[in-house]
Amino acid sequence: MTQSLRLIFGFILSSQLLSSSLLQAEQSEVEFFEKKIRPVLVKHCYECHSVEASAVKGGLLLDSREGLLAGGDSGPSLVPGKSAESTLIESLKYESYEMPPSGKLPEHVIRDFEQWVDTGAIDPRAPTQKKAQAGIDWEAARQFWAYQPLPESTPAGLSTTKLIDQSLQQALDKVGATPNSIASPEQRIRRLYYDLTGLPPSPQQIMDFVNDPSADRWENTVEELLASKQFGEHWGRHWLDVVRYADSNGNDFNATYHNAWRYRNYVIEAFNNDKPFDRFLREQIAGDLMPAKDPQEQYNHLVATGFLMVGPKMLSERDKEKLEFDIVDEQIDSIGKAFLGLSLGCARCHDHKFDPIPTADYYALAGIFRSTQVLDGESQKYVSDWVRRELPTTKEHREQLALYNEQTKTLTTALKAEEKTLKKTEQTLKEFQEGQDAYTIDNLKAKLTGNWTSSTYSKDFIGSDYIHDNKEKSPVKTALFSMTIGKAGKYHVRFGYKGNSGRDEKVPVTIKHGEQEQTFFIDQTKPAPIRGQFIELGEFEYVAGDVVEVIISNEGTTGYVIVDAVQFLLHRESSEESLDADRLAKLEKAVNAAKSALKSSQDKLAELKKNAPKPLPLAFAVKDREDCDDCEIMIRGDHLNKGEVVSRGTLQIISGEQASLKNPTGSGRLEFANWITSDAAPLASRVYVNRLWLYLFGEGIVRSVDNFGALGIPPSHPELLDALALRFTESNWSTKEMVRAIVMTEAYQRSTENNLDSYKLDPENRLLWRSHRRPLTAEEILDTFLVYRDSLDQTQAESTVSQFGTLVVNNNSNAQSKTEQGVTALKRTIYQPVLRSQLSELAYLFDFANPEMVVGKRPPTNVPAQALFLMNNDLPRQTASALVSQMFEEHGTGSFTILNDLYLKIFGRLPDKADDQLAKNYLQTRLEDTTDTAEIKAAWTDYVQAMLASTEFRYLD
């Protein structure tokens, strides 16, 4: 029992990868090729590099794996696993050849190719030869196990728990394998707590069960955990993996999803309330179209459609029609995998290569989701924004908001008038102070070349606005101010601008007078020295009638160039500059009065905003378009190459000739959602029950949990899966009922010990003669650390990204680069933000689900970096220190009895004699005769951190 501790001091265990994991990885890579690589090759390369090309250029064929590996006149085009050595990648990057010659592909497409090559360049295409493609044999296709109807009944008088145990035992008997005995009480209770809540049992809860491991006690514990709010948090996280949940967009514009948290909380509450899964499914596809009996249900229905919103989007795509189709594709792909276990997205460019899903079926679904609105306007130039829908709230709240908005409007109007009055009186005062001979030329009167942009962002500008060049340097832009001198004399010539960071440091300003010309370079990163408005260019002698030009250019600049005004001010002798005291006093009084009025209104507005009612809640939710319609087939997936129109509908493999929707209401989403839980219910229920089985047994009855198609792994117990799917639908699609039935089985409670005889008969444990040993997830590790520190905040959180602006990356002034994650946040992990492309180190190391895609099963890894993190990172170190401090408070600094409590907390068991001896030997060697409290604590902390880094902590037996 102590081997893992010894190993942690000596070396790190390595692990074997299961063949099923490798197969699942290959399936994922095939899907990646079909969605990301093949369409690009077809669109940009086949014209010149395929057997159908009129003349194959360079002897290179790119329409098969063999052609890619063989290469052309210049040799092999790719080296699997080594993108940096592949000519194909060099050509796409325009580093050697420039392919395609029509123009370089977008960077994200090139990254897809690099990823594809680095992961082995999986390519399922057959050798290229022209073959007549036969149509789908629907009768034969429907014989496939996944499309079969569920049985009409299951054995009467047999509970689901007994049905499971009996079915598994029969399968074991057929091969002569002997199942393991029941695991120890310590192992079972630790397994149950983590599987149902994602949190460890307390030492007291462990000992209570150890002292009474009866069936009744087990059943009572199961009921307690199913009823706890932690159940929904843990099982909600499972579902968030499947629906690719994130709090930011990722991709090229990592925009903040400020309202996605409502969908997350909706999911948690759905699991805690045991919402029937068929209703749960329908609400996520078409909740906004479902009738609601009250405002709370209407709220839930709208928020549920966040499922269709949370996927990653290429928001800065300038071809908006392509963007819309890419979003539709992502939605169809996610629905297919999450609800039906089918890779529907593979039929976008051609009939599915392996499953009976023709391209026509794909575009029948595309019509439904193209008729569903996700995007709405732009957040900035070329960057698409998304739909936000008002959520129901109380009448009182709406009245408060209406009153607040009216008061805000009144005060804002008053503020604008007072600002205008103040500006006018201040200007009058300035002109009086500066004399009558002051001439200010606003940018509105300047002669402009090039497209300048008007702005009022920076305050205290002259006139109604100022202009800037938007950092667009080609072609060169100029602003010309012309002044005809009326009165001879010396003039102060001033240039007006608004200084700030981001401006240019050397803006050329040229003064022309006759044949004379003089250029000044102005540093606009610094404030203008005269009242923050002007900088003096110099004093010049002019005679009446002279024409003086001041020209501002952005030639040679890199930052923003700002132009506000030009001023000519006649120089006066000191004796002539005495001011009328009465006039000055009146003007100053007027300015002060205007300032006072403005300050009063500003204070009132600030107080109003301080006590503002909560804003109207908004949902991250879809809606039907006003122009719902059927969709054309996009030839080879290209939206610019449209074919025949396909009526909106479902899948022919399931509904046959009834697949087409007759007169759909709006988009047809509601009809589609109802279809999934009626006609497609056998498939949907199989897929979901299989997910529940996976979460409790470590592997699904169908191990390829997101793929029930031809490339998937056939079920190990097909009759059992069908029976469970039927029982599930008959029990009102209850998640808790099925979970309860499974954890009550003997099979769930078996030990993980290896049995050589059974191993020889079933080396992959597909027949479940033992329980699967599974690693703790990233969330379970972090949440456990917080529990150990007595600092886990389990209150439900709302928005976890409210502190972010438009973006969650630090590339503008309205964004932050990272957020608090981990111990500093204290919230349970499910309430911490999931930021695409910015996952925490712990999440990356411990196999957190990739939020870019549907993840039915996280691929488990056992790599040295995990143990190194637990041995060296501050997080486990602080946790170990906190645990030791707690134990010292309870037992005293010098007491060895703390070892019992430590083992119960961390391993879920008491230490045995070997554990005692190991700890004593280590501490005696480390401490010798020292009595220093700090050294004693440090030694214990090192020991506890080693426990946290051990496989016994990280794995559930």
Phi, psi and omega in degrees: 000346184252006183302322183296325178292319179298318181296327184291334177276343184250307182202170184255133180291143171256166183224159175271144173269133179288147179298328179294325179295321178295319180295319178297321179297319180294321177300317180298322181289327175297316179297321179298316178299314185295327184268324189253330190254306183305314181301325180290317178299316181298314186287320190251346190237328189296332183302327182246344189227052176213166181294343179271354179291144179295327176212117181287119184275136177065013180066017187254125175251127181246014182260016174202160177296321180300318180296320179297316182288322180290324180074195182235218183299332183261012176101185182303141184270344177211154175240105183307130181091351185223082181295327183293340181256008185261125179299326179303314181291319177302318181294319179295328180276357183063035180267338176229265169289160179243099183232138355287152184292342181288347180151146182294139179288156177302153184300321182293331177290317178298321177297323177300317179295320178298316179299318181298313180294316183296332179266016172109358178054049177299129184215107185277002185294139177285160175307142188284114169205142186287122179229147174284126183273122179283151177287174181284129174274093188298321182297316179292320182297324183287354176280347179298141190303324186291337184262003179286148175293158175288157178297157181288335182202169174236166184307124180289149176074009181243119179295160179298323178300311180294324178300317180296308182298319181294316181296317179294320180295321178299319179294322178292320180297324182300326182257356178081022180271146180254126180288155175292161174282173180295141179292168179294156178304321181297317180292319183293318184289323176295316178300314184295315181299313180293319182293327183264332183235344183076010181234155182280152172287153176284160176306322180294318179295324177295311184292327177300319181284323177300321180284342178213077183273034183289164178297322179295318180295320177299313182297318179296321178295319177302314181296320179299316183288323177297329182274351183281152178290340178293337177299310181295326179293318181286313182284333172297323178296323174304314183290324179297330172300315185293322186265016177050049183291141173204160177261006176212164188282326187076204179057211187283341182226091188281070184288150181278129173270084188295334185250009180295333182303331180296321177294317178304312181292327175300317180297314180301313182293326178298318179288320179294325180272002182051047177303130178309132188296327179296322177290318177305317180293312182298320181297324182288335179268322189214031182302324182293345181257358182269143177293148180235140182275343180201170182301324181295320178292322176298318176303309182298320181297317179293312183298326183301328182288001170304337175307321181281350185259331195282355180293159177288146183223145176274075191298332183270006175301125183280335175277095189291331177293318176299317180301315181298318180290327177294322177294316177301317179299317179296321178294314181297316179299317181292318178297316181301312182287316186290317188258329187243350181066032181233141179273072184297329183298341181286355181258014180291318187261339184196166174305142180306133185288340187234331183248156183283064179233097179288160178303326179300323178293321178302313183282342169294320175288322181300325177300323179295313187273339170289336177277004179250128185269126175248317184267152179206100177073199181229141175278334171200175188306125177075352183257115184289147174251177185235169182290137170234128184245137178293138179259153180296145176214178186284160177299319180298319180296317179295322178294319177299317179295321180296316179296316180299315180296322179293316179295320179297318179298316180298313181292323179295320177298316178298320179299315180298318179295319181290324176297320179294317179297314180298316181298319181293315181293322177295321179294321177298317179298316181297316181295325177294316180295324185269359178092172183284334186271061177236128183235116180250125180252114182284160180298338179296337181262002180280151175269118188254143167240138185085171183267103175268152183251129178282144179209152173231018186296308177282140187274172175061037176275164178277137177072214187267345180191183168225175182233156175217164187270001178059023180060022176264112192258353181226125357286166181299140179250146177223156174229119185250123176252130182241135182227125173263118185292129180264324183234128181296149176150185177273135181238136168278121178257124184237148178244130182259133177204170177247112183278147178184166174294152183092344176282172179275151182270345183220075180273120181283125176236121185246133175254124179244132178214104184065234180271352184274144181210132181219133183246135177243150177245119188255130176273100184276002173285344180257149179297148175297132188290336182261100178058021181071012185239322187231155167234137182279129178272335179153179179245127187229144179269123179230155174249161182301135179095347177298141174255120181246133178243136173242121186241123176254132183232158173252018179293131178080003181265163177235328179271186178293141175249124185249137177227123181243306184195168171231141183231137173245123185234118182290129179288138179234148176289155185301325182293336181269354188260010177293140185257148175289114186298317180297315180297318180296316181299318179296317181294318179296321178297318180296319179296314180297321179295319180295320178296319180297316179297319179295317180297321179298315179293322178297318179296318179297318180293320179297317179295320179298316181291328179298324182254025183294144173294161178302142179295160178300124182295139181241143179256144171275081194218156181270174171207161177288144173288159175287333184249059179295137182198168177287169187240146174279151170289130177268111183300123183057026177078007184268118183291348177269357182235080188271143177249216183287154178279137178246132178296144176300142183184194184245212185258130180294329182298335180258317187254354177060227182290347180270009184292329181287133178283129180269116178050061181298147176277121181060230182290331187096004181298319182296317177298321179294317179298319178294325179298318182300323183262011175235276180301318182268008184304320178303318180287314181298319181289322176300313183300315184288317178300322178297325177295316179300318178299316179302313185294338183255332181252352178090339175218148176279159170302321165259111187290332175274079194297336180260003183221102176262014181272194186297329178277354179284172178269125181301154182294143176286329181226075187299320180294321179295317179301316179296317181296319179292321178298319178293313178302321181298312181292326180288337178263032176063036177051045185273119176294313184296324179298317180288319177299315179303312182299321183289314184287347176276352182285157171294325183300318180295328187269003181293159178283165178264004184301147178279144179230110189301319182296314180291326179299319180297326181279330184213074187297333180267003179057036179291335182266002175059050171285346172220167173280150176280134172280130182233150177282152170294145178283169177303317181293319181296322178295311182295314180296323177296318177301319180293323176297315180300330180272000184057037184230013181283117176273110185260011176288144181293133183262155172263233183291134176254004181233021183294338181283350181270152174272219181298323183244158174255007176246154188275065176236015167206169187286350183253034183213165175234154186277332181205167180236170177290128174224150176092212187300325182295334182276326176071340178290152173301146192303325182297337180266002176268150187293143172253104184255116181300137181071004180223041177293153180290164179300317181298319180297316180297315186292323187253036163065037173300146183297138176291114184285005177278345189209168175294127179233096178284325178223126177288130180289116184285140175232156175223091187238155182305327183300332179294310178295322179297321177299313183290336180271339189237340184284152180297328184299304177294329179296313178296324178294315178299317179297318180295320179297315180296318178300318178299315183294322178295322178297321183279322189245346184096156187295321188265005186277131177276352182293346179296341181300322179301312182294323179296315180294321178296317181293313191272317183256349180076021180208166174277152178288147174266185184297321180295323177296315179302314184293320179299314180295317181296315180300316181295312184292323178295318179294320184286320189259334185050245184252016185289146175241010181289122184300319182296319180291322178297316179296319180298320180295314178296322180297319177299318181295317181293321179296324176296323176297319180292335180270356184282158177292333180294325175286317189283347183239148175261123175268000000 
